[in-house]
Amino acid sequence: MRVRFSEYYLDTDARQLFQGAREVHLSPKAFELLKVLVENRPRAISKAELLEKIWPGVFVSEASLARSVSEIREAIGEHSRTDGFLQTVHGFGYRFASQGVTDTHSGSLPVDGPVCWLIGRNLEFRVLDGEHVVGREPGVSIRLDSPKVSRNHARVTVHGRAVSIEDLASKNGTFVGGVRISQVTSLNPGDEIQIGPIRLQFKVVEGPGNTETEVWSREQL
């Protein structure tokens, strides 16, 4: 799901939140809470249901939920409990407003200059200026759901047209062009990256716009 509200853009599949072209970082639990509320908007969800969804099988107090709510409100610049997007339903739980929220698509985020992508079989990740951790840990910028991918596997850094990748001491390694890297390595358009068993191709699109998923001739392992 990709939605826009005010100057914010939320991509729940890529687990990224942007204010304009700036990525806003949330803790994994706060992001999961925002995701659940946005996906269920404008339905009010009870605290009990949210605790079960965000902390399944773990006993935590409502204080943990309240902290995540506060983190989200701080991140999106809201301080009202009733008039903002994330609303408190007194004595019950929370809801995310539907008014002012629009469904969008991956090409809707305005970005000046080139747009960098990592494209794989049934996967696509837009990477803007800044650092992006790749791994299987919930809440990382680029999440790859494979047991052969380390929790924090690699880091992609984008500074305009200068893009690099480094391995974060992963167990199964990070490869560029079939070569396992041991230091920060520059990326060029068309480079093939392998994160554990998953292959991605680095692409650059000039200016904002959409891109099509690369069709691979070989299966991901």
Secondary structure, DSSP 8 states (H G I E B T S, - for coil): -EEEETTEEEETTTTEEEETTEEE---HHHHHHHHHHHHTTT--EEHHHHHHHHSTT----HHHHHHHHHHHHHHTT---SSSSSEEEETTTEEEE--TTEEE--TT-S--SSEEEEEEETTEEEEE-SEEEEEESSTT-SEE---TTS-TT-EEEEEETTEEEEEE-S-SS-EEETTEE-SS-EE--TT-EEEETTEEEEEEEEESS--------SS---
